[in-house]
Amino acid sequence: MLRLQTTEPRRLMSLARTAPDHPVLSVEDAAGRWTVHTAGELYERVAATAGHALAAGLEPGRHTLVALPNGEGLVRAVLASWMLGCTPVIVPPGATEPERRALFAGPGPVAEEAFSWSGAELAAALEPDASRPVFSPRGLEPGITWYLPTGGTTGLPALFPVTPRPSTALTGARRLMRSSGWSPGAVQLSIGPLTHAAPLMTCMAGIGGGAHVVMPRRLDPVSLRSAIERFAPTWCQLTPHQMALIDANQGLWDALCRSLTGMLHTSAPCPQEVKRRWIARLGGDRVHETYSSTQAVGTTVCDGDEWLAHPGTVGRPFLSNQVLIADGEGRPLPPGAVGEVFMRSEWTEVSAGDGPRRLRGDGGDFLGIGDLGYTDDDGYLYLTGRLDDIVLVGGANVSTREVEGVLLTHPGVSEAVVVTRPDPLLGDVLHAVVVPSGPGDPPDAEGVREHCRGRLSPYKIPLTVDVVEALPRSHSGKVERFLRT
């Protein structure tokens, strides 16, 4: 007799019993064909997968390695891991060797010690086998929801434990999703890579909450149009990069606006002109933004109307969350003063790990992940950069975000990244990588440097400039700065 150890598989089991034909996950394959998995079918596949792993020697409390592309297999592997009381370690299937070495170099789980979910293992799990033992695991659900890569925008990523346990984490995610227009029974468009916190959290929370999660095979107009026209999604979670791609395609916009009743965007700062167009088309009550992190130190949220009243904000603390801005000595700063952003939530004590910085406050610790920002008099948070964006050039501190902001005022530049490069005579120097704004004459290096004169102090002007067609991005759309160093 199967005895479930976590709320999420139990939720799926309950749905499978009460509404076995309810669609919960639809996935597009490489040929553009859609497969719709009902609650009854998905639960049976998850249970069979857990039984296969148990027969193969997987014991409660172990780690399971999930290096799979978006799809039913990844979802099934995560749910089966939780069903066994195990913690999934989720890594990008196409990670390079340096990335994989970095991921498993820390104090977290070791790949060789984890049970690996491969495509072959998942296929074998669905083969009938009467010799498998009865699946009746014991013990508590894992205290860690999963391990996910983090830190990929400013350096090689490292695995970080996302806590608290799955039932608590996904219940919290559903509360945030509800505040942005999601509801049980929603048709939920899922286009981000499930190796990143927000797409994975909202996907799994959606399935457990009774939504129908629709997963195109990739982010392109043909695949997205197929998903939108076939399923008419009512809610989605996007990154600003994905928002910009949809914003540039009128056909996708027209199709999406006919059905979408709410959306939540996360990740990097959203360009203001893109944000304003989304609000103008959908309405401020349907466009929501949240600021959080893989480490789950806290959450802010705002809708489009709040954002228009406070342009550039990433919102106010969500429910019981708290925000504190502190200087370099850990002293609280007043509204308007820029400092390090610290947050506190009901998860703070269990999510700290060895990653976030701790700041002692009344009633418990605040945690920070290196972001800089300030609050206004109404409590809205604004981000201005990161601690690790401050580099030392010629003995002086330079904010690479400040330099990038000036580069983006050049009429011929659409994107810019500034990093440091070693110089045999000068030490570390600034190097800029820019993307032209159009197909015409691209800006030349000296023209870019000339544009900076008078707008930046001489020591802040990049010594060298590369002009490229596109910046390297992660699967979630974030610029991978470490590839340019």
C-alpha positions in Angstrom: 0.0 0.0 0.0 1.5 3.3 -1.1 2.0 5.8 1.9 2.8 9.3 0.7 5.2 11.4 2.6 4.6 14.9 1.2 1.6 17.1 0.5 2.3 17.5 -3.3 2.0 13.8 -4.3 -0.9 13.5 -2.0 -2.6 16.5 -3.7 -2.0 14.8 -7.1 -3.4 11.5 -5.7 -6.5 13.3 -4.4 -7.0 14.9 -7.8 -6.5 11.6 -9.6 -9.3 10.0 -7.4 -11.8 12.9 -7.7 -11.1 14.1 -11.3 -8.9 11.4 -13.0 -9.6 12.9 -16.5 -8.6 16.4 -15.5 -5.6 17.6 -17.6 -2.7 18.6 -15.4 0.3 18.7 -17.8 0.6 19.1 -21.5 4.0 18.9 -23.2 5.1 19.6 -26.8 7.7 17.2 -28.3 10.5 18.1 -30.8 8.2 17.4 -33.7 5.5 19.8 -32.5 3.1 17.2 -31.2 1.3 17.7 -27.9 0.8 15.0 -25.2 -1.8 15.7 -22.6 -1.3 14.0 -19.2 -4.4 13.7 -17.0 -4.3 13.7 -13.2 -5.0 9.9 -13.1 -2.3 9.1 -15.7 0.4 11.3 -14.2 -0.2 9.9 -10.7 0.1 6.4 -11.9 3.4 7.2 -13.8 4.8 8.9 -10.7 3.9 6.0 -8.4 5.4 3.5 -10.9 8.6 5.6 -11.1 8.9 5.7 -7.3 8.4 1.9 -7.2 11.1 1.4 -9.8 13.6 3.5 -7.8 12.7 1.7 -4.6 13.4 -1.6 -6.3 16.7 -0.2 -7.6 17.8 0.5 -4.0 16.9 4.2 -3.5 16.2 4.8 0.2 14.3 7.7 1.8 16.6 10.6 2.7 18.9 10.2 -0.3 19.6 12.7 -3.1 18.3 12.1 -6.6 20.1 13.7 -9.6 17.8 15.2 -12.2 19.6 16.4 -15.3 16.7 16.4 -17.7 15.1 18.9 -20.2 11.7 20.5 -19.6 9.0 17.9 -19.9 6.9 15.2 -18.2 10.1 13.3 -17.3 11.5 16.0 -15.1 8.2 16.7 -13.4 7.7 12.9 -12.7 11.3 12.5 -11.4 10.8 15.4 -8.9 7.4 14.1 -7.7 8.7 10.5 -7.4 11.7 11.8 -5.4 9.4 13.6 -2.9 7.1 10.5 -2.8 10.1 8.6 -1.5 11.2 11.3 0.9 14.2 12.1 -1.2 15.7 15.5 -2.2 16.0 16.1 -6.0 19.2 17.8 -7.2 18.2 19.6 -10.4 20.9 20.7 -12.8 20.8 21.9 -16.5 21.0 18.9 -18.9 23.3 20.9 -21.2 25.7 22.2 -18.5 29.3 22.5 -19.7 32.0 20.5 -17.9 33.3 23.7 -16.1 29.8 24.4 -14.9 29.2 20.9 -13.7 32.6 20.9 -11.8 31.6 24.2 -10.2 28.1 22.9 -9.3 29.4 19.9 -7.4 32.5 21.5 -5.9 30.8 22.9 -2.9 29.6 21.3 0.3 26.2 20.2 -1.2 25.3 16.8 -2.6 27.8 14.9 -4.7 26.6 13.6 -8.1 28.3 10.2 -7.7 26.3 9.6 -4.5 22.9 10.5 -5.9 20.4 8.3 -7.7 20.4 9.5 -11.2 17.2 9.9 -13.1 18.1 9.5 -16.8 15.8 9.1 -19.8 16.4 5.3 -19.7 15.6 5.1 -16.0 12.3 6.9 -16.5 11.4 4.7 -19.5 12.2 1.5 -17.5 10.1 2.7 -14.6 7.0 2.5 -16.8 7.6 -1.1 -17.8 5.4 -3.6 -16.0 7.4 -5.6 -13.4 5.5 -7.8 -10.9 8.7 -8.5 -9.0 8.9 -5.0 -7.7 8.4 -4.7 -3.9 5.3 -3.1 -2.5 6.1 0.6 -2.2 5.5 1.7 1.4 8.1 4.3 2.4 8.4 5.6 6.0 9.7 8.7 7.5 9.1 12.4 7.0 9.1 14.4 3.8 12.5 15.8 2.9 13.4 18.9 4.8 14.9 20.5 1.7 12.6 21.0 -1.3 15.4 20.7 -3.9 18.9 21.8 -4.8 19.1 24.3 -7.6 21.9 26.2 -9.4 22.3 29.8 -8.3 24.8 32.6 -9.0 25.1 32.0 -12.7 24.7 35.7 -13.6 27.9 36.9 -11.9 30.0 33.8 -11.7 30.0 30.0 -12.2 26.8 28.6 -10.6 26.8 26.7 -7.3 24.1 24.3 -6.0 22.0 25.8 -3.2 19.4 24.0 -1.0 16.0 25.6 -1.3 14.0 25.2 1.8 11.6 24.7 3.6 10.1 21.3 2.8 8.1 20.9 -0.4 4.6 21.2 1.2 5.5 24.5 2.8 7.4 25.9 -0.1 4.8 25.2 -2.7 1.9 26.4 -0.5 3.8 29.7 -0.2 4.3 29.8 -4.0 0.6 29.3 -4.6 -0.2 32.2 -2.2 2.0 34.5 -4.3 0.5 33.1 -7.6 -3.0 33.7 -6.3 -2.1 37.4 -5.6 -1.2 37.7 -9.3 -4.3 36.3 -10.9 -3.7 32.5 -10.7 -6.4 30.2 -9.4 -7.0 26.5 -9.2 -8.1 25.3 -12.6 -6.0 27.9 -14.4 -4.4 27.1 -17.7 -0.8 27.9 -16.8 1.8 28.6 -19.6 5.2 27.4 -18.5 8.1 28.4 -20.8 11.0 28.9 -18.5 13.7 26.3 -17.8 12.8 24.1 -14.9 16.4 24.3 -13.7 15.6 27.8 -12.4 13.7 28.5 -9.2 10.7 30.6 -10.4 9.7 28.4 -13.4 10.1 25.2 -11.4 8.3 26.5 -8.3 5.3 27.8 -10.2 5.1 24.7 -12.4 5.1 22.3 -9.5 2.8 24.5 -7.4 0.4 24.7 -10.4 0.2 21.0 -10.8 -0.4 20.5 -7.1 -2.9 23.2 -7.0 -5.1 21.8 -9.8 -4.0 23.9 -12.7 -3.4 22.7 -16.2 0.3 23.4 -16.9 1.1 23.8 -20.6 4.8 23.4 -21.6 6.0 24.4 -25.1 9.2 22.7 -26.2 11.0 26.0 -26.6 10.7 29.8 -26.6 10.0 30.6 -30.2 7.0 32.2 -32.0 5.9 28.9 -33.7 5.9 26.9 -30.4 4.4 29.6 -28.4 1.6 30.3 -30.9 0.8 26.5 -30.9 0.5 26.5 -27.1 -1.6 29.7 -27.0 -4.0 28.8 -29.8 -4.5 25.3 -28.6 -4.9 25.8 -24.9 -5.7 29.5 -24.4 -3.6 30.1 -21.2 -5.0 32.2 -18.5 -1.8 32.7 -16.4 1.9 32.6 -16.9 5.2 33.4 -15.2 7.8 35.2 -17.4 11.2 36.8 -17.3 11.7 40.3 -18.7 13.7 38.8 -21.6 10.7 36.6 -22.5 8.4 39.6 -22.1 10.5 41.5 -24.6 10.4 38.7 -27.1 6.6 38.4 -26.9 6.3 42.2 -26.9 8.1 42.3 -30.3 5.6 39.8 -32.0 2.2 41.4 -32.6 0.7 38.0 -33.5 1.6 36.4 -30.2 0.4 39.5 -28.4 -3.0 39.4 -30.0 -3.4 35.7 -29.2 -2.2 35.9 -25.7 -4.3 39.0 -24.8 -7.5 37.1 -25.7 -7.1 34.7 -22.8 -4.5 35.9 -20.3 -6.1 37.1 -17.0 -2.9 37.4 -15.0 0.9 37.2 -15.2 3.9 37.3 -12.8 7.4 38.4 -14.0 10.6 37.7 -12.1 14.4 37.5 -12.6 16.3 40.5 -14.0 15.0 44.1 -14.0 12.4 44.7 -16.7 13.1 47.6 -19.2 10.6 50.3 -18.4 9.3 50.7 -21.9 8.6 47.0 -22.1 6.8 47.0 -18.7 4.7 50.0 -19.8 3.6 48.3 -23.0 2.5 45.2 -21.1 0.5 47.3 -18.6 -1.1 49.3 -21.4 -2.2 46.1 -23.2 -3.2 43.9 -20.3 -4.1 46.4 -17.6 -2.3 47.2 -14.4 -4.4 44.7 -12.4 -3.2 41.8 -14.6 0.6 42.6 -14.7 2.5 41.7 -11.5 6.2 41.7 -10.6 7.9 39.8 -7.8 11.5 40.0 -6.4 12.9 37.0 -4.7 15.9 34.6 -5.0 16.8 31.0 -5.3 17.7 31.1 -1.7 14.2 32.2 -0.7 15.3 34.9 1.7 12.1 36.9 1.2 9.6 38.2 -1.4 8.2 41.5 -2.6 5.4 42.0 -5.1 3.5 44.8 -6.9 0.9 45.1 -9.6 1.1 47.3 -12.6 -0.9 50.2 -11.1 1.4 50.3 -8.1 4.4 50.2 -10.5 3.1 53.2 -12.5 2.7 55.1 -9.3 6.3 54.0 -8.2 8.2 53.5 -11.5 11.1 51.1 -11.2 10.0 49.5 -8.0 10.1 45.7 -7.5 7.3 46.0 -5.0 6.6 45.9 -1.2 7.1 43.0 1.1 4.6 40.2 0.5 2.4 39.4 3.5 4.7 38.8 6.6 8.0 39.4 4.7 10.2 42.3 5.8 12.9 44.4 4.1 15.8 46.2 5.7 18.4 48.4 4.0 21.8 48.5 5.8 25.2 50.2 5.2 28.5 48.4 5.2 28.6 48.2 9.0 25.2 46.6 9.1 23.4 49.8 10.4 19.8 50.3 9.1 19.4 53.1 6.6 16.5 55.5 6.2 14.2 55.6 3.1 16.1 56.9 0.0 19.5 55.8 1.1 21.2 53.1 -0.9 22.6 50.1 0.9 22.6 46.3 0.9 19.1 44.7 0.7 18.3 42.3 3.6 15.0 40.4 3.9 13.2 38.3 6.4 10.3 35.9 6.1 8.7 33.0 7.8 11.3 30.8 6.0 14.3 32.8 7.0 15.7 30.6 9.8 15.5 27.4 7.7 16.6 28.8 4.4 19.8 30.4 5.5 22.3 27.7 4.7 25.9 28.8 4.1 25.0 31.2 1.2 23.1 34.4 2.3 24.8 37.0 4.5 23.2 37.3 8.0 22.3 40.5 9.7 21.0 40.3 13.3 17.8 42.2 13.8 15.1 42.4 16.4 13.1 39.2 16.3 15.6 37.2 14.2 18.1 37.3 11.4 17.7 39.2 8.1 19.4 37.6 5.1 21.0 39.2 2.1 22.2 37.9 -1.2 24.3 40.9 -2.3 21.8 43.1 -3.9 21.9 46.9 -3.5 18.9 49.2 -3.3 16.7 51.5 -1.3 13.1 51.9 -0.1 10.9 54.9 -0.5 8.6 56.5 2.1 5.8 54.1 1.2 8.0 51.0 1.7 8.5 50.2 -2.0 11.8 48.6 -2.8 14.1 49.7 -5.7 17.2 47.8 -6.8 20.3 49.7 -7.9 22.9 46.9 -8.5 24.9 44.2 -6.7 27.8 44.2 -4.3 29.7 42.0 -6.7 29.1 44.7 -9.5 31.5 46.9 -7.6 35.0 46.3 -9.1 38.3 47.9 -8.2 40.0 49.7 -11.1 43.2 51.6 -10.4 42.5 51.6 -6.7 39.0 53.1 -7.1 35.6 51.5 -6.8 33.5 51.4 -10.0 29.9 50.2 -10.3 29.7 48.2 -13.6 25.9 48.9 -13.5 26.5 52.6 -13.6 28.8 52.2 -16.7 26.3 49.9 -18.4 23.6 52.5 -17.8 25.7 55.1 -19.7 26.5 52.7 -22.5 22.7 52.1 -23.0 22.2 55.8 -23.7 24.2 55.4 -26.9 21.7 55.4 -29.8 23.5 52.5 -31.4 23.6 50.2 -28.4 20.7 48.0 -27.3 22.5 45.9 -24.7 25.7 46.2 -22.7 27.7 44.3 -20.2 30.8 45.6 -18.4 33.4 43.3 -16.8 37.0 43.5 -15.8 40.0 42.1 -17.7 43.5 41.7 -16.5 46.1 44.0 -18.1 49.9 43.3 -17.7 50.6 47.0 -17.0 47.5 48.5 -15.5 46.1 45.6 -13.5 42.3 45.1 -13.9 40.7 47.3 -16.5 37.1 47.7 -17.6 36.0 45.9 -20.8 32.6 46.5 -22.4 30.6 44.1 -24.6 27.8 45.8 -26.5 25.0 44.7 -28.9 24.0 47.0 -31.8 20.5 48.4 -31.7 19.8 47.7 -35.3 21.0 46.2 -38.6 22.6 49.5 -39.7 26.2 50.6 -39.0 27.2 49.2 -35.7 29.0 51.5 -33.2 32.7 51.3 -33.2 34.8 50.9 -30.0 36.2 54.5 -30.1 32.7 55.9 -30.7 31.4 54.1 -27.7 34.3 55.4 -25.6 33.7 58.9 -26.9 30.1 58.7 -25.9 31.2 57.9 -22.3 33.4 61.0 -22.0 31.7 63.7 -20.1 29.1 61.2 -18.8 31.6 59.2 -16.7 34.8 59.9 -14.9 37.8 59.0 -17.0 38.7 56.0 -14.8 35.2 54.6 -15.4 35.4 54.6 -19.2 36.0 51.1 -20.6 39.5 50.7 -21.9 38.3 48.1 -24.5 35.0 47.4 -26.3 33.7 44.4 -28.2 30.7 44.6 -30.5 28.8 41.3 -30.7 25.6 40.1 -32.3 24.2 38.8 -29.0 25.1 38.4 -25.3 25.5 34.9 -23.9 22.4 34.1 -21.8 21.3 31.3 -19.5 18.2 29.2 -20.2 16.2 31.7 -18.1 17.3 34.7 -20.2 19.8 36.1 -17.7 23.1 37.4 -19.2 25.9 35.1 -18.2 28.5 37.6 -17.2 31.1 35.0 -16.2 31.5 34.0 -19.9 32.8 37.4 -20.8 35.5 37.7 -18.1 
